[in-house]
Amino acid sequence: MASFGFAFLEAFDISAGAFEPDFIDRFGDWFLLVSVLAIAVVLGIAFLLFRRAQSSRETADRA
């Protein structure tokens, strides 16, 4: 079923999952690192908040 869908998209020259941003010509390839760094920061904050919530839950369970 999925292969039929991708073949259909290929027949109409539509590439699924291809991402070609226009700002690369303007800012350069290094600008893609901004999104990678943003993802890393958000993931780090989420990890810290998860650990903090987990430790507070363990403290509440002991009481």
PDBQT receptor file of N, H, CA, C and O in Angstrom, charges set to zero:
ATOM      1  N   MET A   1       0.827  -1.174   0.000  1.00  0.00    +0.000 N 
ATOM      2  CA  MET A   1       0.000   0.000   0.000  1.00  0.00    +0.000 C 
ATOM      3  C   MET A   1       0.883   1.255   0.000  1.00  0.00    +0.000 C 
ATOM      4  O   MET A   1       0.646   2.197  -0.756  1.00  0.00    +0.000 OA
ATOM      5  N   ALA A   2       1.906   1.245   0.864  1.00  0.00    +0.000 N 
ATOM      6  H   ALA A   2       2.098   0.480   1.478  1.00  0.00    +0.000 HD
ATOM      7  CA  ALA A   2       2.797   2.403   0.944  1.00  0.00    +0.000 C 
ATOM      8  C   ALA A   2       3.602   2.561  -0.335  1.00  0.00    +0.000 C 
ATOM      9  O   ALA A   2       3.820   3.681  -0.797  1.00  0.00    +0.000 OA
ATOM     10  N   SER A   3       4.049   1.439  -0.917  1.00  0.00    +0.000 N 
ATOM     11  H   SER A   3       3.872   0.530  -0.542  1.00  0.00    +0.000 HD
ATOM     12  CA  SER A   3       4.836   1.538  -2.149  1.00  0.00    +0.000 C 
ATOM     13  C   SER A   3       3.998   2.109  -3.286  1.00  0.00    +0.000 C 
ATOM     14  O   SER A   3       4.511   2.846  -4.128  1.00  0.00    +0.000 OA
ATOM     15  N   PHE A   4       2.709   1.771  -3.312  1.00  0.00    +0.000 N 
ATOM     16  H   PHE A   4       2.293   1.172  -2.627  1.00  0.00    +0.000 HD
ATOM     17  CA  PHE A   4       1.829   2.354  -4.319  1.00  0.00    +0.000 C 
ATOM     18  C   PHE A   4       1.738   3.867  -4.137  1.00  0.00    +0.000 C 
ATOM     19  O   PHE A   4       1.758   4.620  -5.111  1.00  0.00    +0.000 OA
ATOM     20  N   GLY A   5       1.641   4.302  -2.890  1.00  0.00    +0.000 N 
ATOM     21  H   GLY A   5       1.625   3.691  -2.098  1.00  0.00    +0.000 HD
ATOM     22  CA  GLY A   5       1.559   5.742  -2.624  1.00  0.00    +0.000 C 
ATOM     23  C   GLY A   5       2.815   6.471  -3.062  1.00  0.00    +0.000 C 
ATOM     24  O   GLY A   5       2.735   7.539  -3.668  1.00  0.00    +0.000 OA
ATOM     25  N   PHE A   6       3.979   5.899  -2.757  1.00  0.00    +0.000 N 
ATOM     26  H   PHE A   6       4.043   5.031  -2.264  1.00  0.00    +0.000 HD
ATOM     27  CA  PHE A   6       5.232   6.536  -3.164  1.00  0.00    +0.000 C 
ATOM     28  C   PHE A   6       5.414   6.504  -4.673  1.00  0.00    +0.000 C 
ATOM     29  O   PHE A   6       5.940   7.455  -5.252  1.00  0.00    +0.000 OA
ATOM     30  N   ALA A   7       4.985   5.421  -5.318  1.00  0.00    +0.000 N 
ATOM     31  H   ALA A   7       4.558   4.649  -4.848  1.00  0.00    +0.000 HD
ATOM     32  CA  ALA A   7       5.062   5.356  -6.778  1.00  0.00    +0.000 C 
ATOM     33  C   ALA A   7       4.146   6.395  -7.402  1.00  0.00    +0.000 C 
ATOM     34  O   ALA A   7       4.496   7.008  -8.411  1.00  0.00    +0.000 OA
ATOM     35  N   PHE A   8       2.992   6.596  -6.818  1.00  0.00    +0.000 N 
ATOM     36  H   PHE A   8       2.707   6.098  -5.998  1.00  0.00    +0.000 HD
ATOM     37  CA  PHE A   8       2.063   7.616  -7.299  1.00  0.00    +0.000 C 
ATOM     38  C   PHE A   8       2.678   9.008  -7.182  1.00  0.00    +0.000 C 
ATOM     39  O   PHE A   8       2.574   9.819  -8.102  1.00  0.00    +0.000 OA
ATOM     40  N   LEU A   9       3.320   9.280  -6.041  1.00  0.00    +0.000 N 
ATOM     41  H   LEU A   9       3.404   8.621  -5.293  1.00  0.00    +0.000 HD
ATOM     42  CA  LEU A   9       3.970  10.577  -5.861  1.00  0.00    +0.000 C 
ATOM     43  C   LEU A   9       5.129  10.766  -6.837  1.00  0.00    +0.000 C 
ATOM     44  O   LEU A   9       5.347  11.863  -7.351  1.00  0.00    +0.000 OA
ATOM     45  N   GLU A  10       5.870   9.684  -7.086  1.00  0.00    +0.000 N 
ATOM     46  H   GLU A  10       5.693   8.793  -6.668  1.00  0.00    +0.000 HD
ATOM     47  CA  GLU A  10       6.996   9.770  -8.008  1.00  0.00    +0.000 C 
ATOM     48  C   GLU A  10       6.524  10.005  -9.435  1.00  0.00    +0.000 C 
ATOM     49  O   GLU A  10       7.201  10.681 -10.210  1.00  0.00    +0.000 OA
ATOM     50  N   ALA A  11       5.387   9.462  -9.779  1.00  0.00    +0.000 N 
ATOM     51  H   ALA A  11       4.837   8.914  -9.149  1.00  0.00    +0.000 HD
ATOM     52  CA  ALA A  11       4.853   9.652 -11.123  1.00  0.00    +0.000 C 
ATOM     53  C   ALA A  11       4.521  11.116 -11.389  1.00  0.00    +0.000 C 
ATOM     54  O   ALA A  11       4.629  11.584 -12.523  1.00  0.00    +0.000 OA
ATOM     55  N   PHE A  12       4.125  11.826 -10.365  1.00  0.00    +0.000 N 
ATOM     56  H   PHE A  12       4.037  11.447  -9.444  1.00  0.00    +0.000 HD
ATOM     57  CA  PHE A  12       3.816  13.244 -10.516  1.00  0.00    +0.000 C 
ATOM     58  C   PHE A  12       4.997  14.132 -10.154  1.00  0.00    +0.000 C 
ATOM     59  O   PHE A  12       4.838  15.344 -10.005  1.00  0.00    +0.000 OA
ATOM     60  N   ASP A  13       6.191  13.537 -10.009  1.00  0.00    +0.000 N 
ATOM     61  H   ASP A  13       6.320  12.553 -10.130  1.00  0.00    +0.000 HD
ATOM     62  CA  ASP A  13       7.435  14.249  -9.714  1.00  0.00    +0.000 C 
ATOM     63  C   ASP A  13       7.345  15.033  -8.409  1.00  0.00    +0.000 C 
ATOM     64  O   ASP A  13       7.800  16.173  -8.311  1.00  0.00    +0.000 OA
ATOM     65  N   ILE A  14       6.753  14.398  -7.427  1.00  0.00    +0.000 N 
ATOM     66  H   ILE A  14       6.383  13.473  -7.507  1.00  0.00    +0.000 HD
ATOM     67  CA  ILE A  14       6.680  14.969  -6.084  1.00  0.00    +0.000 C 
ATOM     68  C   ILE A  14       7.592  14.139  -5.202  1.00  0.00    +0.000 C 
ATOM     69  O   ILE A  14       7.424  12.924  -5.098  1.00  0.00    +0.000 OA
ATOM     70  N   SER A  15       8.547  14.780  -4.574  1.00  0.00    +0.000 N 
ATOM     71  H   SER A  15       8.684  15.767  -4.658  1.00  0.00    +0.000 HD
ATOM     72  CA  SER A  15       9.453  14.033  -3.713  1.00  0.00    +0.000 C 
ATOM     73  C   SER A  15       8.981  14.157  -2.268  1.00  0.00    +0.000 C 
ATOM     74  O   SER A  15       8.957  15.250  -1.701  1.00  0.00    +0.000 OA
ATOM     75  N   ALA A  16       8.611  13.034  -1.687  1.00  0.00    +0.000 N 
ATOM     76  H   ALA A  16       8.630  12.146  -2.147  1.00  0.00    +0.000 HD
ATOM     77  CA  ALA A  16       8.121  13.010  -0.314  1.00  0.00    +0.000 C 
ATOM     78  C   ALA A  16       9.301  13.064   0.643  1.00  0.00    +0.000 C 
ATOM     79  O   ALA A  16      10.235  12.270   0.529  1.00  0.00    +0.000 OA
ATOM     80  N   GLY A  17       9.261  13.973   1.561  1.00  0.00    +0.000 N 
ATOM     81  H   GLY A  17       8.502  14.617   1.653  1.00  0.00    +0.000 HD
ATOM     82  CA  GLY A  17      10.297  14.072   2.560  1.00  0.00    +0.000 C 
ATOM     83  C   GLY A  17      11.485  14.916   2.158  1.00  0.00    +0.000 C 
ATOM     84  O   GLY A  17      12.409  15.081   2.954  1.00  0.00    +0.000 OA
ATOM     85  N   ALA A  18      11.494  15.456   0.954  1.00  0.00    +0.000 N 
ATOM     86  H   ALA A  18      10.743  15.322   0.307  1.00  0.00    +0.000 HD
ATOM     87  CA  ALA A  18      12.617  16.299   0.532  1.00  0.00    +0.000 C 
ATOM     88  C   ALA A  18      12.400  17.713   1.063  1.00  0.00    +0.000 C 
ATOM     89  O   ALA A  18      11.322  18.290   0.914  1.00  0.00    +0.000 OA
ATOM     90  N   PHE A  19      13.433  18.254   1.679  1.00  0.00    +0.000 N 
ATOM     91  H   PHE A  19      14.308  17.785   1.800  1.00  0.00    +0.000 HD
ATOM     92  CA  PHE A  19      13.346  19.593   2.251  1.00  0.00    +0.000 C 
ATOM     93  C   PHE A  19      14.509  20.412   1.713  1.00  0.00    +0.000 C 
ATOM     94  O   PHE A  19      15.665  20.136   2.032  1.00  0.00    +0.000 OA
ATOM     95  N   GLU A  20      14.212  21.402   0.912  1.00  0.00    +0.000 N 
ATOM     96  H   GLU A  20      13.273  21.626   0.653  1.00  0.00    +0.000 HD
ATOM     97  CA  GLU A  20      15.230  22.268   0.342  1.00  0.00    +0.000 C 
ATOM     98  C   GLU A  20      14.881  23.711   0.682  1.00  0.00    +0.000 C 
ATOM     99  O   GLU A  20      14.198  24.386  -0.088  1.00  0.00    +0.000 OA
ATOM    100  N   PRO A  21      15.348  24.180   1.828  1.00  0.00    +0.000 N 
ATOM    101  CA  PRO A  21      14.987  25.546   2.242  1.00  0.00    +0.000 C 
ATOM    102  C   PRO A  21      15.646  26.600   1.354  1.00  0.00    +0.000 C 
ATOM    103  O   PRO A  21      16.755  26.410   0.855  1.00  0.00    +0.000 OA
ATOM    104  N   ASP A  22      14.942  27.706   1.169  1.00  0.00    +0.000 N 
ATOM    105  H   ASP A  22      14.041  27.861   1.574  1.00  0.00    +0.000 HD
ATOM    106  CA  ASP A  22      15.442  28.786   0.327  1.00  0.00    +0.000 C 
ATOM    107  C   ASP A  22      16.493  29.630   1.030  1.00  0.00    +0.000 C 
ATOM    108  O   ASP A  22      17.274  30.317   0.372  1.00  0.00    +0.000 OA
ATOM    109  N   PHE A  23      16.524  29.587   2.354  1.00  0.00    +0.000 N 
ATOM    110  H   PHE A  23      15.890  29.028   2.889  1.00  0.00    +0.000 HD
ATOM    111  CA  PHE A  23      17.442  30.459   3.071  1.00  0.00    +0.000 C 
ATOM    112  C   PHE A  23      18.883  29.969   3.049  1.00  0.00    +0.000 C 
ATOM    113  O   PHE A  23      19.775  30.695   3.487  1.00  0.00    +0.000 OA
ATOM    114  N   ILE A  24      19.138  28.767   2.556  1.00  0.00    +0.000 N 
ATOM    115  H   ILE A  24      18.414  28.177   2.200  1.00  0.00    +0.000 HD
ATOM    116  CA  ILE A  24      20.515  28.271   2.497  1.00  0.00    +0.000 C 
ATOM    117  C   ILE A  24      21.340  29.113   1.524  1.00  0.00    +0.000 C 
ATOM    118  O   ILE A  24      22.508  29.397   1.789  1.00  0.00    +0.000 OA
ATOM    119  N   ASP A  25      20.746  29.510   0.408  1.00  0.00    +0.000 N 
ATOM    120  H   ASP A  25      19.797  29.279   0.193  1.00  0.00    +0.000 HD
ATOM    121  CA  ASP A  25      21.459  30.365  -0.536  1.00  0.00    +0.000 C 
ATOM    122  C   ASP A  25      21.817  31.700   0.092  1.00  0.00    +0.000 C 
ATOM    123  O   ASP A  25      22.839  32.301  -0.241  1.00  0.00    +0.000 OA
ATOM    124  N   ARG A  26      20.986  32.151   0.983  1.00  0.00    +0.000 N 
ATOM    125  H   ARG A  26      20.156  31.664   1.253  1.00  0.00    +0.000 HD
ATOM    126  CA  ARG A  26      21.189  33.467   1.583  1.00  0.00    +0.000 C 
ATOM    127  C   ARG A  26      22.165  33.433   2.771  1.00  0.00    +0.000 C 
ATOM    128  O   ARG A  26      23.022  34.309   2.888  1.00  0.00    +0.000 OA
ATOM    129  N   PHE A  27      22.039  32.425   3.654  1.00  0.00    +0.000 N 
ATOM    130  H   PHE A  27      21.343  31.714   3.559  1.00  0.00    +0.000 HD
ATOM    131  CA  PHE A  27      22.824  32.389   4.880  1.00  0.00    +0.000 C 
ATOM    132  C   PHE A  27      23.955  31.371   4.859  1.00  0.00    +0.000 C 
ATOM    133  O   PHE A  27      24.922  31.526   5.606  1.00  0.00    +0.000 OA
ATOM    134  N   GLY A  28      23.869  30.344   4.038  1.00  0.00    +0.000 N 
ATOM    135  H   GLY A  28      23.083  30.218   3.432  1.00  0.00    +0.000 HD
ATOM    136  CA  GLY A  28      24.897  29.319   3.974  1.00  0.00    +0.000 C 
ATOM    137  C   GLY A  28      24.492  28.064   4.720  1.00  0.00    +0.000 C 
ATOM    138  O   GLY A  28      23.485  28.042   5.428  1.00  0.00    +0.000 OA
ATOM    139  N   ASP A  29      25.282  27.025   4.554  1.00  0.00    +0.000 N 
ATOM    140  H   ASP A  29      26.100  27.042   3.979  1.00  0.00    +0.000 HD
ATOM    141  CA  ASP A  29      24.972  25.730   5.162  1.00  0.00    +0.000 C 
ATOM    142  C   ASP A  29      25.083  25.739   6.684  1.00  0.00    +0.000 C 
ATOM    143  O   ASP A  29      24.399  24.964   7.352  1.00  0.00    +0.000 OA
ATOM    144  N   TRP A  30      25.919  26.591   7.234  1.00  0.00    +0.000 N 
ATOM    145  H   TRP A  30      26.474  27.221   6.691  1.00  0.00    +0.000 HD
ATOM    146  CA  TRP A  30      26.114  26.616   8.689  1.00  0.00    +0.000 C 
ATOM    147  C   TRP A  30      24.830  27.006   9.414  1.00  0.00    +0.000 C 
ATOM    148  O   TRP A  30      24.672  26.696  10.595  1.00  0.00    +0.000 OA
ATOM    149  N   PHE A  31      23.919  27.676   8.728  1.00  0.00    +0.000 N 
ATOM    150  H   PHE A  31      24.048  27.927   7.769  1.00  0.00    +0.000 HD
ATOM    151  CA  PHE A  31      22.687  28.130   9.360  1.00  0.00    +0.000 C 
ATOM    152  C   PHE A  31      21.799  26.957   9.768  1.00  0.00    +0.000 C 
ATOM    153  O   PHE A  31      20.941  27.112  10.637  1.00  0.00    +0.000 OA
ATOM    154  N   LEU A  32      21.986  25.793   9.158  1.00  0.00    +0.000 N 
ATOM    155  H   LEU A  32      22.683  25.667   8.452  1.00  0.00    +0.000 HD
ATOM    156  CA  LEU A  32      21.224  24.604   9.554  1.00  0.00    +0.000 C 
ATOM    157  C   LEU A  32      21.578  24.172  10.964  1.00  0.00    +0.000 C 
ATOM    158  O   LEU A  32      20.780  23.506  11.623  1.00  0.00    +0.000 OA
ATOM    159  N   LEU A  33      22.761  24.538  11.440  1.00  0.00    +0.000 N 
ATOM    160  H   LEU A  33      23.410  25.079  10.905  1.00  0.00    +0.000 HD
ATOM    161  CA  LEU A  33      23.156  24.198  12.800  1.00  0.00    +0.000 C 
ATOM    162  C   LEU A  33      22.287  24.893  13.846  1.00  0.00    +0.000 C 
ATOM    163  O   LEU A  33      22.163  24.414  14.973  1.00  0.00    +0.000 OA
ATOM    164  N   VAL A  34      21.690  26.018  13.473  1.00  0.00    +0.000 N 
ATOM    165  H   VAL A  34      21.791  26.407  12.558  1.00  0.00    +0.000 HD
ATOM    166  CA  VAL A  34      20.817  26.737  14.406  1.00  0.00    +0.000 C 
ATOM    167  C   VAL A  34      19.659  25.842  14.832  1.00  0.00    +0.000 C 
ATOM    168  O   VAL A  34      19.319  25.786  16.013  1.00  0.00    +0.000 OA
ATOM    169  N   SER A  35      19.061  25.153  13.888  1.00  0.00    +0.000 N 
ATOM    170  H   SER A  35      19.337  25.198  12.928  1.00  0.00    +0.000 HD
ATOM    171  CA  SER A  35      17.940  24.279  14.233  1.00  0.00    +0.000 C 
ATOM    172  C   SER A  35      18.413  23.078  15.058  1.00  0.00    +0.000 C 
ATOM    173  O   SER A  35      17.715  22.642  15.974  1.00  0.00    +0.000 OA
ATOM    174  N   VAL A  36      19.583  22.548  14.740  1.00  0.00    +0.000 N 
ATOM    175  H   VAL A  36      20.150  22.902  13.997  1.00  0.00    +0.000 HD
ATOM    176  CA  VAL A  36      20.112  21.419  15.501  1.00  0.00    +0.000 C 
ATOM    177  C   VAL A  36      20.410  21.843  16.932  1.00  0.00    +0.000 C 
ATOM    178  O   VAL A  36      20.114  21.105  17.871  1.00  0.00    +0.000 OA
ATOM    179  N   LEU A  37      20.990  23.020  17.105  1.00  0.00    +0.000 N 
ATOM    180  H   LEU A  37      21.231  23.620  16.342  1.00  0.00    +0.000 HD
ATOM    181  CA  LEU A  37      21.270  23.523  18.452  1.00  0.00    +0.000 C 
ATOM    182  C   LEU A  37      19.981  23.804  19.220  1.00  0.00    +0.000 C 
ATOM    183  O   LEU A  37      19.908  23.541  20.420  1.00  0.00    +0.000 OA
ATOM    184  N   ALA A  38      18.978  24.331  18.548  1.00  0.00    +0.000 N 
ATOM    185  H   ALA A  38      19.037  24.545  17.573  1.00  0.00    +0.000 HD
ATOM    186  CA  ALA A  38      17.694  24.593  19.204  1.00  0.00    +0.000 C 
ATOM    187  C   ALA A  38      17.064  23.288  19.682  1.00  0.00    +0.000 C 
ATOM    188  O   ALA A  38      16.519  23.229  20.784  1.00  0.00    +0.000 OA
ATOM    189  N   ILE A  39      17.135  22.248  18.863  1.00  0.00    +0.000 N 
ATOM    190  H   ILE A  39      17.578  22.296  17.967  1.00  0.00    +0.000 HD
ATOM    191  CA  ILE A  39      16.604  20.946  19.263  1.00  0.00    +0.000 C 
ATOM    192  C   ILE A  39      17.371  20.411  20.473  1.00  0.00    +0.000 C 
ATOM    193  O   ILE A  39      16.771  19.869  21.401  1.00  0.00    +0.000 OA
ATOM    194  N   ALA A  40      18.688  20.565  20.460  1.00  0.00    +0.000 N 
ATOM    195  H   ALA A  40      19.175  21.006  19.706  1.00  0.00    +0.000 HD
ATOM    196  CA  ALA A  40      19.503  20.085  21.579  1.00  0.00    +0.000 C 
ATOM    197  C   ALA A  40      19.168  20.822  22.870  1.00  0.00    +0.000 C 
ATOM    198  O   ALA A  40      19.114  20.207  23.934  1.00  0.00    +0.000 OA
ATOM    199  N   VAL A  41      18.944  22.127  22.791  1.00  0.00    +0.000 N 
ATOM    200  H   VAL A  41      18.989  22.627  21.926  1.00  0.00    +0.000 HD
ATOM    201  CA  VAL A  41      18.604  22.914  23.980  1.00  0.00    +0.000 C 
ATOM    202  C   VAL A  41      17.243  22.484  24.526  1.00  0.00    +0.000 C 
ATOM    203  O   VAL A  41      17.093  22.282  25.731  1.00  0.00    +0.000 OA
ATOM    204  N   VAL A  42      16.268  22.347  23.658  1.00  0.00    +0.000 N 
ATOM    205  H   VAL A  42      16.389  22.511  22.679  1.00  0.00    +0.000 HD
ATOM    206  CA  VAL A  42      14.927  21.937  24.093  1.00  0.00    +0.000 C 
ATOM    207  C   VAL A  42      14.974  20.532  24.692  1.00  0.00    +0.000 C 
ATOM    208  O   VAL A  42      14.329  20.272  25.707  1.00  0.00    +0.000 OA
ATOM    209  N   LEU A  43      15.725  19.629  24.078  1.00  0.00    +0.000 N 
ATOM    210  H   LEU A  43      16.250  19.840  23.252  1.00  0.00    +0.000 HD
ATOM    211  CA  LEU A  43      15.851  18.278  24.602  1.00  0.00    +0.000 C 
ATOM    212  C   LEU A  43      16.545  18.279  25.961  1.00  0.00    +0.000 C 
ATOM    213  O   LEU A  43      16.155  17.527  26.855  1.00  0.00    +0.000 OA
ATOM    214  N   GLY A  44      17.566  19.114  26.124  1.00  0.00    +0.000 N 
ATOM    215  H   GLY A  44      17.882  19.724  25.398  1.00  0.00    +0.000 HD
ATOM    216  CA  GLY A  44      18.260  19.214  27.404  1.00  0.00    +0.000 C 
ATOM    217  C   GLY A  44      17.356  19.745  28.502  1.00  0.00    +0.000 C 
ATOM    218  O   GLY A  44      17.364  19.227  29.619  1.00  0.00    +0.000 OA
ATOM    219  N   ILE A  45      16.577  20.774  28.193  1.00  0.00    +0.000 N 
ATOM    220  H   ILE A  45      16.570  21.194  27.286  1.00  0.00    +0.000 HD
ATOM    221  CA  ILE A  45      15.654  21.339  29.178  1.00  0.00    +0.000 C 
ATOM    222  C   ILE A  45      14.587  20.314  29.558  1.00  0.00    +0.000 C 
ATOM    223  O   ILE A  45      14.237  20.177  30.730  1.00  0.00    +0.000 OA
ATOM    224  N   ALA A  46      14.075  19.598  28.561  1.00  0.00    +0.000 N 
ATOM    225  H   ALA A  46      14.359  19.709  27.609  1.00  0.00    +0.000 HD
ATOM    226  CA  ALA A  46      13.064  18.571  28.841  1.00  0.00    +0.000 C 
ATOM    227  C   ALA A  46      13.640  17.474  29.721  1.00  0.00    +0.000 C 
ATOM    228  O   ALA A  46      12.962  16.987  30.626  1.00  0.00    +0.000 OA
ATOM    229  N   PHE A  47      14.883  17.079  29.468  1.00  0.00    +0.000 N 
ATOM    230  H   PHE A  47      15.434  17.474  28.733  1.00  0.00    +0.000 HD
ATOM    231  CA  PHE A  47      15.525  16.055  30.283  1.00  0.00    +0.000 C 
ATOM    232  C   PHE A  47      15.695  16.534  31.721  1.00  0.00    +0.000 C 
ATOM    233  O   PHE A  47      15.424  15.787  32.661  1.00  0.00    +0.000 OA
ATOM    234  N   LEU A  48      16.142  17.774  31.895  1.00  0.00    +0.000 N 
ATOM    235  H   LEU A  48      16.362  18.381  31.132  1.00  0.00    +0.000 HD
ATOM    236  CA  LEU A  48      16.314  18.312  33.247  1.00  0.00    +0.000 C 
ATOM    237  C   LEU A  48      14.990  18.412  33.995  1.00  0.00    +0.000 C 
ATOM    238  O   LEU A  48      14.920  18.089  35.181  1.00  0.00    +0.000 OA
ATOM    239  N   LEU A  49      13.947  18.855  33.313  1.00  0.00    +0.000 N 
ATOM    240  H   LEU A  49      14.003  19.117  32.350  1.00  0.00    +0.000 HD
ATOM    241  CA  LEU A  49      12.635  18.946  33.952  1.00  0.00    +0.000 C 
ATOM    242  C   LEU A  49      12.097  17.563  34.311  1.00  0.00    +0.000 C 
ATOM    243  O   LEU A  49      11.466  17.392  35.354  1.00  0.00    +0.000 OA
ATOM    244  N   PHE A  50      12.343  16.583  33.452  1.00  0.00    +0.000 N 
ATOM    245  H   PHE A  50      12.856  16.723  32.605  1.00  0.00    +0.000 HD
ATOM    246  CA  PHE A  50      11.907  15.225  33.739  1.00  0.00    +0.000 C 
ATOM    247  C   PHE A  50      12.614  14.680  34.971  1.00  0.00    +0.000 C 
ATOM    248  O   PHE A  50      11.982  14.082  35.842  1.00  0.00    +0.000 OA
ATOM    249  N   ARG A  51      13.922  14.888  35.043  1.00  0.00    +0.000 N 
ATOM    250  H   ARG A  51      14.435  15.374  34.335  1.00  0.00    +0.000 HD
ATOM    251  CA  ARG A  51      14.683  14.409  36.201  1.00  0.00    +0.000 C 
ATOM    252  C   ARG A  51      14.230  15.099  37.484  1.00  0.00    +0.000 C 
ATOM    253  O   ARG A  51      14.138  14.473  38.540  1.00  0.00    +0.000 OA
ATOM    254  N   ARG A  52      13.950  16.396  37.380  1.00  0.00    +0.000 N 
ATOM    255  H   ARG A  52      14.025  16.905  36.523  1.00  0.00    +0.000 HD
ATOM    256  CA  ARG A  52      13.492  17.144  38.554  1.00  0.00    +0.000 C 
ATOM    257  C   ARG A  52      12.134  16.635  39.027  1.00  0.00    +0.000 C 
ATOM    258  O   ARG A  52      11.917  16.482  40.229  1.00  0.00    +0.000 OA
ATOM    259  N   ALA A  53      11.229  16.376  38.104  1.00  0.00    +0.000 N 
ATOM    260  H   ALA A  53      11.406  16.501  37.128  1.00  0.00    +0.000 HD
ATOM    261  CA  ALA A  53       9.914  15.859  38.467  1.00  0.00    +0.000 C 
ATOM    262  C   ALA A  53      10.022  14.454  39.040  1.00  0.00    +0.000 C 
ATOM    263  O   ALA A  53       9.290  14.098  39.964  1.00  0.00    +0.000 OA
ATOM    264  N   GLN A  54      10.916  13.671  38.505  1.00  0.00    +0.000 N 
ATOM    265  H   GLN A  54      11.510  13.961  37.754  1.00  0.00    +0.000 HD
ATOM    266  CA  GLN A  54      11.095  12.308  38.988  1.00  0.00    +0.000 C 
ATOM    267  C   GLN A  54      11.663  12.312  40.413  1.00  0.00    +0.000 C 
ATOM    268  O   GLN A  54      11.228  11.530  41.257  1.00  0.00    +0.000 OA
ATOM    269  N   SER A  55      12.629  13.190  40.675  1.00  0.00    +0.000 N 
ATOM    270  H   SER A  55      12.982  13.826  39.988  1.00  0.00    +0.000 HD
ATOM    271  CA  SER A  55      13.204  13.230  42.024  1.00  0.00    +0.000 C 
ATOM    272  C   SER A  55      12.207  13.781  43.048  1.00  0.00    +0.000 C 
ATOM    273  O   SER A  55      12.206  13.348  44.201  1.00  0.00    +0.000 OA
ATOM    274  N   SER A  56      11.367  14.723  42.641  1.00  0.00    +0.000 N 
ATOM    275  H   SER A  56      11.368  15.074  41.705  1.00  0.00    +0.000 HD
ATOM    276  CA  SER A  56      10.366  15.246  43.580  1.00  0.00    +0.000 C 
ATOM    277  C   SER A  56       9.293  14.201  43.853  1.00  0.00    +0.000 C 
ATOM    278  O   SER A  56       8.740  14.159  44.952  1.00  0.00    +0.000 OA
ATOM    279  N   ARG A  57       8.991  13.356  42.871  1.00  0.00    +0.000 N 
ATOM    280  H   ARG A  57       9.440  13.390  41.978  1.00  0.00    +0.000 HD
ATOM    281  CA  ARG A  57       8.015  12.292  43.061  1.00  0.00    +0.000 C 
ATOM    282  C   ARG A  57       8.574  11.241  44.020  1.00  0.00    +0.000 C 
ATOM    283  O   ARG A  57       7.843  10.708  44.854  1.00  0.00    +0.000 OA
ATOM    284  N   GLU A  58       9.867  10.944  43.901  1.00  0.00    +0.000 N 
ATOM    285  H   GLU A  58      10.461  11.377  43.223  1.00  0.00    +0.000 HD
ATOM    286  CA  GLU A  58      10.484   9.971  44.815  1.00  0.00    +0.000 C 
ATOM    287  C   GLU A  58      10.511  10.510  46.245  1.00  0.00    +0.000 C 
ATOM    288  O   GLU A  58      10.317   9.761  47.202  1.00  0.00    +0.000 OA
ATOM    289  N   THR A  59      10.750  11.804  46.381  1.00  0.00    +0.000 N 
ATOM    290  H   THR A  59      10.907  12.413  45.603  1.00  0.00    +0.000 HD
ATOM    291  CA  THR A  59      10.747  12.430  47.703  1.00  0.00    +0.000 C 
ATOM    292  C   THR A  59       9.344  12.380  48.311  1.00  0.00    +0.000 C 
ATOM    293  O   THR A  59       9.197  12.137  49.509  1.00  0.00    +0.000 OA
ATOM    294  N   ALA A  60       8.329  12.607  47.503  1.00  0.00    +0.000 N 
ATOM    295  H   ALA A  60       8.449  12.805  46.530  1.00  0.00    +0.000 HD
ATOM    296  CA  ALA A  60       6.949  12.571  47.991  1.00  0.00    +0.000 C 
ATOM    297  C   ALA A  60       6.542  11.148  48.371  1.00  0.00    +0.000 C 
ATOM    298  O   ALA A  60       5.771  10.955  49.311  1.00  0.00    +0.000 OA
ATOM    299  N   ASP A  61       7.053  10.154  47.649  1.00  0.00    +0.000 N 
ATOM    300  H   ASP A  61       7.679  10.311  46.885  1.00  0.00    +0.000 HD
ATOM    301  CA  ASP A  61       6.727   8.763  47.961  1.00  0.00    +0.000 C 
ATOM    302  C   ASP A  61       7.344   8.327  49.289  1.00  0.00    +0.000 C 
ATOM    303  O   ASP A  61       6.767   7.486  49.978  1.00  0.00    +0.000 OA
ATOM    304  N   ARG A  62       8.470   8.863  49.657  1.00  0.00    +0.000 N 
ATOM    305  H   ARG A  62       8.939   9.547  49.098  1.00  0.00    +0.000 HD
ATOM    306  CA  ARG A  62       9.140   8.498  50.905  1.00  0.00    +0.000 C 
ATOM    307  C   ARG A  62       8.419   9.074  52.114  1.00  0.00    +0.000 C 
ATOM    308  O   ARG A  62       8.501   8.515  53.208  1.00  0.00    +0.000 OA
ATOM    309  N   ALA A  63       7.717  10.179  51.932  1.00  0.00    +0.000 N 
ATOM    310  H   ALA A  63       7.651  10.634  51.044  1.00  0.00    +0.000 HD
ATOM    311  CA  ALA A  63       7.055  10.831  53.081  1.00  0.00    +0.000 C 
ATOM    312  C   ALA A  63       5.770  10.162  53.470  1.00  0.00    +0.000 C 
ATOM    313  O   ALA A  63       5.108  10.597  54.412  1.00  0.00    +0.000 OA
TER     314      ALA A  63
